[in-house]
Amino acid sequence: MKVSTGIKNLDVIMDGGFIDKSFNLVYGGGGTGKTLFTFNFLLNGAEQGNNVLYITLEESWDDITRKLPDGMRKRLDAIRDKFHYLDFGSLRPVLGREIMEVNVLTEAIASSIVVNNVSLVGFDGIAPLSIYYEDEHKLRSVIFNLSQSIKSYGATTVFTSEEIDGRSRYGTEEFVADSVIRLTYNGTKRRLQILKTRGTGFVGGKHGLEISSSGLRVYPKLLFPEGKAKPMPESMGILKLDNMLGETFSGDITLITGPPGTGKYLFGLSFLKNACKHGKNGLYISFEENIEKIKRRLDDLGDSRKLCKVIYIDPKNEDIYKILWQLRALTKDTNRLVLHGMNMLSTSEEYEDFIHAFLGYMRARGISTMLTYSTTQIIATNTLGDEQIVNRADNIIKLLFAEIGGELKKILVIIKSHSPTHERGLVEYRLGKRGVVIVGKIEGMEGVMSGTPTKQMEIKKRVESFFK
């Protein structure tokens, strides 16, 4: 039997939550949210009809409740009759260090559990125990005895400890605990990591953590699709491009990469418009701030805005794991998706995790996805710009500039496709009011991708002249 952690999505990555009647450690540095984690666990339990007990050894109850976010304080006020507490933080200065004696603590806790019919316990801050029990082995024994006593009354417990050098403060708490969760905060992003669970599985690695006024929420590093969609033939929405690619299917991942000015966003809009034209829902998400320009061009293409939506997500001020789960929610009823400006996300440390989880989820859902990535070199670039996407994409289209006949022309080349017979030549295209127009193959030229195109006839003449 499992007991809910009370934190959205955490139960999912903990195989259902905490084990019933278990003793669970949450540790981290200052400001990582240990107390709020404990409170959230108890508030959720009380809201579900359980009697809960909060035990504080350090701060007083008044200080803790005064610092609660407004939303959590309102939740507490609504279930006061279910929420009980033992304020050792206020008693310790009056009664002295002897109040930390294990028999005193055990008796007080056991009495409160029995009298109030408590099933969930939050034990916040065990540091004062080390003042009374300086010996590490004795401290470990005390923590173990407390855990066994609480378990014997059928309660499930979360207890907290500080972090030192990546480990719990005393190094003994982890051995006693049935599960261990580490919280971190670097000033800009919060992370939660499950390090241990006894007798059950969990999703390892670091996950996003958000603390809001009303409580905590986890953004796992993975998405969990339900079922798998069958791939169906689809069109890219650009005349002649389908024939050049050979074949495309629903659930395909298509990468459009190239320097600024090559019209990557127009490829995305044409891709989107085709879906909406056939009554499917399309979504265009830009990580760049030119959102109004994109909306205007979508109108120019004559699309129905009821079926195609354009949204801006700020990659600098949003956690990448939160973005992952935002995309999951936004694509609930979507058939076709464009993510514009993937290079704006690629500087994140967790970018590889994001790409792995996101692309796998889109493919399983059967959502056709186009990703655009901006490279920096205008002419003669051999990079595709994004190794993580390149390795997972079904179709890769590279856009570039080439100076031909004194004019800077736009060229595309298909690097990768499902079809072994896809177009391998260089193709000129133009950008117009109605979108992307394929002009045709570049014939009789060499060195276009190197930035120094030369007519093949001229090369032939040079070779012949050399051997003469």
Residue pairs with C-beta under 8 A, 6 or more apart in sequence:
1 19
1 20
2 11
2 15
2 16
2 17
2 18
2 19
2 20
3 17
3 18
3 19
3 20
3 22
3 45
3 120
3 156
4 11
4 17
4 18
4 44
4 45
4 48
5 11
5 14
5 17
5 18
5 41
5 44
6 40
6 41
6 42
6 43
6 44
6 45
6 215
7 37
7 40
7 41
7 44
7 215
7 216
7 217
7 218
8 216
8 217
8 218
9 217
9 218
9 219
9 220
9 325
10 17
10 192
10 218
11 17
12 220
12 224
13 194
13 202
13 203
13 207
13 218
13 220
13 222
14 179
14 194
14 197
14 200
14 202
15 197
15 200
15 201
15 202
16 200
18 24
18 156
18 158
18 178
18 179
19 156
19 178
19 179
19 197
19 198
19 199
19 200
20 156
21 151
21 154
21 155
21 156
22 151
22 156
22 157
22 178
22 179
22 198
23 147
23 150
23 151
23 157
23 159
23 176
23 177
23 178
24 156
24 157
24 158
24 159
24 177
24 178
24 179
24 180
24 181
25 159
25 160
25 161
25 168
25 173
25 174
25 176
25 177
25 179
25 180
25 181
26 34
26 37
26 38
26 158
26 159
26 160
26 161
26 181
26 182
26 183
27 34
27 160
27 161
27 162
27 163
27 168
27 169
27 173
27 180
27 181
27 182
27 183
28 34
28 162
28 163
28 182
28 183
28 184
28 185
29 162
29 163
29 183
29 184
29 185
30 162
31 185
32 163
32 183
32 184
32 185
32 190
33 183
33 185
33 190
33 209
33 211
33 216
34 124
34 125
34 160
34 161
34 183
35 64
35 124
35 125
35 160
36 68
36 69
36 72
36 211
36 215
36 216
37 158
37 160
37 181
37 183
37 216
38 54
38 122
38 123
38 124
38 158
38 160
39 54
39 68
39 72
39 76
39 122
40 72
40 215
40 216
41 120
41 122
41 158
42 52
42 53
42 54
42 83
42 120
42 122
43 72
43 75
43 76
43 79
43 83
43 215
44 215
45 52
45 119
45 120
46 52
46 79
46 82
46 83
46 120
47 75
47 78
47 79
49 82
50 82
50 118
50 119
50 120
51 82
51 84
51 116
51 117
51 118
51 119
51 120
52 82
52 83
52 84
52 118
52 119
52 120
52 121
52 122
53 84
53 85
53 86
53 109
53 112
53 113
53 116
53 118
53 120
53 121
53 122
53 155
54 61
54 83
54 84
54 85
54 86
54 121
54 122
54 124
55 85
55 86
55 88
55 109
55 121
55 122
55 123
55 124
56 64
56 85
56 86
56 87
56 88
56 89
56 124
56 125
57 88
57 89
57 92
57 100
57 123
57 124
57 125
57 126
57 127
57 128
57 129
58 89
58 124
58 125
58 127
58 128
59 89
59 125
60 87
60 89
60 90
61 85
61 87
61 89
61 90
62 90
63 89
64 124
65 73
65 76
68 76
69 211
69 212
69 213
69 214
70 213
71 212
71 213
71 214
71 215
72 213
72 214
72 215
75 214
75 215
76 83
84 112
84 116
84 118
86 108
86 109
86 112
88 99
88 100
88 105
88 108
88 128
91 99
92 99
92 100
92 128
97 131
97 132
98 104
98 132
99 105
100 128
100 129
100 131
100 132
100 133
101 132
102 133
102 142
102 145
102 146
105 146
106 145
106 146
106 149
109 121
109 146
109 149
109 150
110 149
110 150
110 153
112 118
113 121
113 150
113 153
113 155
114 153
118 153
118 155
119 154
119 155
119 156
120 155
120 156
120 157
121 150
121 155
121 156
121 157
121 158
122 157
122 158
122 159
123 146
123 150
123 157
123 158
123 159
123 160
124 159
124 160
125 160
125 161
126 143
126 159
126 160
126 161
126 173
127 161
127 162
127 169
129 139
129 142
129 143
130 139
130 169
130 170
133 139
133 142
136 170
136 171
136 172
139 170
139 172
140 170
140 172
140 175
140 176
143 172
143 173
143 176
144 176
147 157
147 176
147 177
150 157
151 157
159 173
159 177
161 168
161 169
161 170
161 173
162 168
162 169
163 169
163 182
167 174
168 174
168 180
174 180
174 195
174 196
177 196
178 197
178 198
179 194
179 196
179 197
179 198
180 194
180 195
180 196
181 192
181 193
181 194
181 195
182 192
182 193
182 195
183 190
183 191
183 192
183 209
184 190
184 191
184 193
184 206
185 191
189 208
189 319
190 208
190 209
190 210
190 211
190 319
191 206
191 207
191 208
191 209
192 206
192 207
192 208
192 209
192 218
193 204
193 205
193 206
193 207
194 202
194 203
194 204
203 220
203 221
203 222
205 221
205 353
206 221
206 350
207 218
207 219
207 220
207 221
207 321
208 218
208 219
208 220
208 221
208 319
208 320
208 321
208 322
208 324
208 325
209 216
209 217
209 218
209 219
210 216
210 217
210 218
210 219
210 319
210 322
219 319
219 321
219 322
219 324
219 325
220 321
220 325
221 321
221 324
221 350
221 353
221 357
222 357
223 324
223 325
223 328
223 357
223 358
223 360
223 361
225 360
225 361
225 364
225 365
227 364
228 364
228 366
229 250
229 251
229 364
229 365
229 366
230 366
231 249
231 250
231 251
231 252
231 366
232 249
232 250
232 366
233 247
233 248
233 249
233 250
234 248
234 249
234 250
234 252
234 368
235 242
235 248
235 274
236 242
236 245
236 248
236 254
236 270
236 271
236 274
237 270
237 271
237 272
237 273
237 274
237 275
237 277
238 267
238 270
238 271
238 435
238 436
238 438
239 437
239 438
240 438
241 436
241 438
242 248
243 423
244 414
244 422
244 423
244 427
244 438
245 395
245 414
245 417
245 418
245 419
245 422
245 423
246 417
246 418
246 419
246 420
246 421
246 422
246 423
247 417
247 418
247 419
248 254
248 368
248 394
248 395
248 417
248 418
249 368
249 394
249 418
250 335
250 366
250 367
250 368
251 362
251 363
251 364
251 365
251 366
251 367
251 368
252 368
252 369
252 394
252 395
252 418
253 359
253 362
253 363
253 369
253 371
253 389
253 392
253 393
253 394
253 395
254 271
254 368
254 369
254 370
254 371
254 393
254 394
254 395
254 396
254 397
255 370
255 371
255 372
255 373
255 384
255 386
255 389
255 390
255 393
255 395
255 396
255 397
256 264
256 267
256 268
256 370
256 371
256 372
256 373
256 397
256 399
257 264
257 372
257 373
257 374
257 375
257 384
257 385
257 386
257 396
257 397
257 398
257 399
258 264
258 374
258 375
258 398
258 399
258 400
259 374
259 375
259 376
259 377
259 378
259 381
259 399
259 400
259 401
260 374
260 378
261 378
261 401
262 399
262 400
262 401
262 410
263 399
263 410
263 429
263 431
263 436
264 340
264 372
264 373
264 374
264 399
265 286
265 290
265 294
265 297
265 340
265 372
266 297
266 431
266 435
266 436
267 370
267 372
267 397
267 399
267 436
268 284
268 338
268 340
268 370
268 372
269 284
269 294
269 297
269 298
269 301
269 303
269 338
269 435
270 301
270 435
270 436
271 336
271 338
271 368
271 370
272 282
272 283
272 284
272 298
272 303
272 308
272 336
272 338
273 282
273 298
273 301
273 302
273 303
273 308
273 435
274 336
275 281
275 282
275 307
275 308
275 335
275 336
275 368
276 282
276 303
276 304
276 307
276 308
277 303
279 307
280 307
280 335
280 336
281 307
281 308
281 333
281 334
281 335
281 336
282 307
282 308
282 309
282 334
282 335
282 336
282 337
282 338
283 308
283 309
283 311
283 330
283 331
283 334
283 336
283 337
283 338
284 294
284 298
284 308
284 309
284 310
284 311
284 337
284 338
284 340
285 310
285 311
285 312
285 313
285 327
285 330
285 337
285 338
285 339
285 340
286 294
286 310
286 311
286 312
286 313
286 340
286 341
287 312
287 313
287 314
287 315
287 339
287 340
287 341
287 342
287 344
287 345
288 340
288 341
288 344
289 312
291 310
291 311
291 312
294 310
294 340
295 310
298 305
298 308
298 310
299 305
300 433
300 434
301 434
301 435
302 434
311 330
313 323
313 326
315 323
315 341
315 344
315 345
315 348
316 344
318 326
320 345
320 348
320 350
320 351
320 354
321 350
321 353
321 354
323 345
323 354
324 354
324 357
324 358
327 358
328 361
331 337
331 362
331 365
331 367
334 367
335 367
335 368
336 367
336 368
336 369
336 370
337 362
337 367
337 368
337 369
337 370
338 369
338 370
338 371
338 372
339 369
339 370
339 371
339 372
340 372
341 372
341 373
341 374
342 371
342 372
342 373
342 386
342 389
343 373
343 374
343 375
343 385
343 386
345 351
345 354
346 373
346 386
346 388
348 354
351 388
352 388
355 388
355 389
355 392
356 388
356 392
359 369
359 389
359 392
362 369
371 386
371 389
371 393
373 384
373 385
373 386
373 389
374 385
375 381
375 383
375 384
375 385
377 383
378 401
379 400
379 401
379 402
379 403
379 451
380 449
380 450
380 451
380 452
381 400
382 449
384 390
384 396
384 398
384 415
390 396
393 416
394 416
394 417
394 418
395 414
395 416
395 417
395 418
396 414
396 415
396 416
396 417
397 412
397 413
397 414
397 415
398 412
398 413
398 414
398 415
399 410
399 411
399 412
400 410
400 411
400 412
400 413
400 449
401 408
401 409
401 410
401 411
402 408
402 409
402 411
402 426
402 442
402 448
402 449
402 451
402 453
403 409
403 451
403 453
404 442
404 445
404 448
404 453
409 428
410 428
410 429
410 430
410 431
411 426
411 427
411 428
411 429
411 442
411 448
411 449
412 426
412 427
412 429
413 425
413 426
413 427
413 449
414 422
414 423
414 424
423 441
425 441
425 442
426 441
426 442
426 445
426 448
426 449
427 438
427 439
427 440
427 441
427 442
428 438
428 439
428 440
428 441
428 442
429 436
429 437
429 438
429 439
430 436
430 437
430 439
431 437
442 448
442 453
444 455
444 456
444 457
445 453
445 454
445 455
445 456
446 453
446 454
446 455
446 456
446 459
447 453
447 454
